[in-house]
Amino acid sequence: MPNSTYNSRSADKFVVRLPDGLREQVEHLAREDATSMNTLFIQATKLLVSGRARQALLLDALEQAVMSGKDPVKAYIQANPEGYPAELLARGRGTFVDEGVRASYLVFLSGFRAAQGIEP
């Protein structure tokens, strides 16, 4: 929800030095998305920050599952590192019905198996 008192002139500013060619790439992407370069940088930064937070949750859940000998599916559901709604965590015949959840779980399972010394 945007802040109604937001003023770009008083907003926090940060100068970024870009390597050769990167400005043009960012400019091109911003133009394709019909947005500003500033918005593109903000979106990319938010993705990086949230990705790191999800990665930390995933690694913590992985460590707990490995240390406790817990079933990796149950450990993944309990940790829910992506913050999926409960209905998306429904299990099908294999693992998960939702493809996004299934993909995220498979990354988790790969780490689980590697920590257990199990071949993929």
C-alpha positions in Angstrom: 0.0 0.0 0.0 1.7 3.2 -1.1 2.3 5.9 1.5 0.0 8.9 0.7 2.6 11.3 2.1 5.4 9.9 -0.1 7.5 12.6 -1.7 10.2 11.6 -4.1 12.2 14.8 -3.3 12.5 13.8 0.4 12.8 10.1 -0.2 16.0 8.3 0.8 18.5 8.3 -2.2 21.4 6.1 -3.1 23.8 6.6 -6.0 24.7 3.4 -7.9 27.7 3.1 -10.1 26.9 0.6 -12.9 29.4 -1.4 -14.9 29.7 -0.7 -18.6 26.6 -1.8 -20.5 24.4 -2.5 -17.5 22.6 0.9 -17.7 21.5 0.1 -21.2 20.2 -3.3 -20.2 18.2 -1.9 -17.3 16.9 0.9 -19.5 15.8 -1.7 -22.1 14.0 -3.8 -19.5 12.3 -0.8 -18.0 11.1 0.3 -21.4 9.8 -3.3 -22.1 7.9 -3.3 -18.8 6.6 0.3 -19.3 8.2 1.4 -16.0 11.1 3.5 -14.8 14.6 2.3 -14.2 14.1 3.3 -10.5 11.1 1.0 -10.2 13.0 -1.8 -11.8 15.9 -1.4 -9.4 13.5 -1.4 -6.4 11.7 -4.5 -7.7 15.0 -6.3 -8.2 16.3 -5.3 -4.8 13.0 -6.5 -3.1 13.3 -9.9 -4.9 16.9 -10.3 -3.8 16.0 -9.5 -0.1 12.9 -11.7 0.0 14.8 -14.5 -1.8 17.5 -14.4 0.8 14.9 -14.6 3.6 13.2 -17.6 1.9 16.6 -19.2 1.5 17.4 -18.8 5.2 14.0 -20.3 6.1 14.6 -23.2 3.7 18.1 -23.9 5.0 16.8 -23.8 8.6 14.0 -26.2 7.8 16.5 -28.4 6.0 18.9 -28.5 8.9 16.1 -29.3 11.3 14.7 -32.1 9.1 18.2 -33.7 8.7 19.0 -33.4 12.4 15.7 -34.8 13.6 15.4 -37.5 11.0 12.0 -36.0 10.2 10.1 -36.9 6.9 11.3 -34.2 4.4 7.7 -33.6 3.2 6.4 -33.0 6.7 9.4 -30.8 7.4 8.8 -28.7 4.3 5.1 -28.3 5.0 5.9 -27.2 8.6 8.5 -24.7 7.5 6.5 -23.5 4.5 9.5 -21.3 3.4 7.6 -19.7 0.5 4.6 -18.8 2.7 2.1 -20.8 0.6 -1.5 -20.8 1.7 -2.5 -24.2 3.3 -4.6 -25.3 0.4 -1.6 -25.1 -1.9 0.3 -27.5 0.4 -2.2 -30.3 -0.4 -0.4 -33.5 -1.3 -1.2 -35.5 -4.4 -0.2 -39.1 -5.2 3.5 -38.0 -5.5 4.3 -34.9 -3.5 2.3 -31.8 -4.1 -0.5 -31.0 -6.4 0.5 -27.4 -7.1 3.5 -27.2 -9.5 5.1 -24.1 -7.9 5.0 -25.9 -4.5 6.3 -29.1 -6.0 9.2 -27.2 -7.6 10.2 -25.5 -4.4 9.9 -28.8 -2.5 12.2 -30.6 -5.0 14.9 -28.0 -4.3 14.4 -28.6 -0.6 14.5 -32.4 -1.2 17.7 -32.1 -3.1 19.4 -30.4 -0.2 17.9 -32.9 2.2 19.3 -35.8 0.2 22.7 -34.2 -0.2 22.8 -33.6 3.6 21.9 -37.3 4.1 24.6 -38.4 1.6 21.9 -39.9 -0.6 22.5 -39.9 -4.4 20.0 -37.9 -6.4 
